[in-house]
Amino acid sequence: MFPQAGLALLTASAAVAATTGNRPKPGLPSLFPRLDAKKTRSSQEPAPPTVYFPLNFRYGSDQKITTDLVIPGTNKTMPVCFDQGSESFWILGPGALYNWGSEALPAPGRPGPCNTSATPVYEYSASPDADTAPFPYINAYAGFSKIVSGDSVVDDTMTFTSVAGQKSSIADIRAALVDFYMVRYPDFSGQCDPAGLTYDVGILGTAPFHYNNDYKSSEPHLRQELLEQGTIKAPVQSMWMDKRPQGIEDTYTGGAIFGGIDLSKFTGPLVKVRSLQDDDTLGYNVAQPVLSIRGKKIKTDASAGACFVDSGTRNDELPVAYADTEEFYETTGLVESPEGYVSWPGACESVPSNVTLDMKFPGATNGTFVDIKVPLKNYVRWDSGEEGLCRLNINLGECTLAAPFSTAAFFAADDERGEVAFAQGGISERGSEPSEDSIVLRIP
C-alpha cells in the first residue's frame, strides 16, 4: 500500500520524526552490523535471532496480506495489513472515528460530513504490559484518498496469529494509535449509513528504513526499532505463503520473519534480482519481468518503469499499455468485462489450476534470471463479478507485485546491502512455522 505523504506531508511534520521515552534516535543505515552469510547454516552455528509474524490472505474484494493482532483482554483479533509498501506501524485505538461522505480529497481540518465509530480497536488498557506516551502521528495513502492521524503511541507485548493456529508474541512493540481515519468516499445513502464500509484497522509497514538529509522514514518503524533494541541483528526480512488452500474462498496462510532468511520456504534458486532504489526511495522496486502465459509472451510497456513490491495492495498490476490491451486479451485468453475488469471467461470454479502467469525477473548479476509462476487460480480473490465471468485480481497499466504475487513468490530483502531476492514459493505446508535450522542472517 503506497503511502503518499512521504515527501510532502510527512517529512515536513515533526509528528513523523517524534520519539518517546529514552529510546535512541534512529541509527544510520551505515552503522548496521555486517555479518557474513552462507547458503546453509552449519549445525554448530546458532540461528540468528528473528521475530515471526503469521500471515493470512483472506478471500474478498478488499483483502490484502494481513497478520491477526490479538486484542488484549479478549479472544478476538484485528487483521493488520502486513505492508511491504509502507514504513510505519499504526493501529486503531479506543474511541477511533471513521470519517467519510465527501468526494473531495480529505485533508486535516477538512473532514467529510459522516462519522462512525471504527471497530475493532486495540484495547491496550486490558494489557498489563501496555504503556502509552504522546506521539503526534499522521500518514496518507492511495493518492491522499486516505488520511490517518492520532496523538499517542502504545508500547506493548503484542501477539499475532493466523487462521491456521500459528502464534507469535513479541515484547516491546510500539504502534501509533490512530483516532481519526478520513477517506474520500461519497455518502451514497445521503444519510451517513455506515453499512458496507470497509477500511484498514491497522497497517504494519515493512519497507526499508531511511534516515538521511533527503528523506526520513515515518515512525514508529517496527523493524528498525527491533534492530536498535538488539532483538534482531540485521535489517533483513523474508516472507512466504504456504500452498494454495483447497477451496477458492479459503484463506491462504504463510509467514514472515524479521532478522533472517528461511531457506526452507521456497523451491529452486533464490536469486538476487535487479533492485532499482536508493536512499530516498520508498519501499522495494525491482526491474520489470518478462511476462508470458502458456508459452506466449505478453507485450509489456517498458515506460511503465520499475515494479513496486507491495503485499498491502489487493491487485497485481501488469505493465501493459492501454494501446496494447486488446493484444493482452488475445494472448492470455482472458477477457475484459463489460465494466472494464480483467476476467476469466467463465465461472471462477472453472479457472484451471495448471495455468500460470509466468514472470522472468532479471537478476542483479548480468545473465541471471529467476522464474516466478503465479497460478491463475491465485488471482481468484474477488467476491463479486459480472454474470458468466470471474473477475481476477489483475489491473493493467503500471507494475505492482501485490498480494496475489506474494502467494507464489518467496521474498527476501537485505536493506543494508540494498538486496532483494525472489524464489518460487507457495510450497510450504499450511500452518508450518519458520524452520530454525534453515534460517540464515543474510541472503546467500
Secondary structure, 3 states (H helix, E strand, C coil): CCECCHHHHHCCCCCCCCCCCCCCCCCCHHHCCCCCCCCCCCCCCCCCCCEEEEEEECCCCCCCEEEEEECCCCCCEEEEEEECCCCCEEEEEEEEEEEEECCCCCECCECCCEEEECCCCCCHHHCCCCEEEEEEEEEEECCCCEEEEEEEEEEEEEEEECCCCCEEEEEEEEEEEEEEEEEEEECCCCCCCCCCCCCCCEEEECCCCCECCCCECCCCCHHHHHHHHCCCCCCEEEEEEECCCCCCCCCEEEEEEECCEECCCCEEEEEEECECCCCCCCCEEECCCEEEECCEEECCCHHHCCEEECCCCCCEEECCCHHHHHHHHHHHCCEECCCCCEEECCCHHHCCCCCEEEEEEEECCCCCEEEEEEEHHHHCCCCCCCCCCEECCEEECCCEECHHHHCCEEEEEECCCCEEEEEECCCECCCCCCCHHHEECCCC
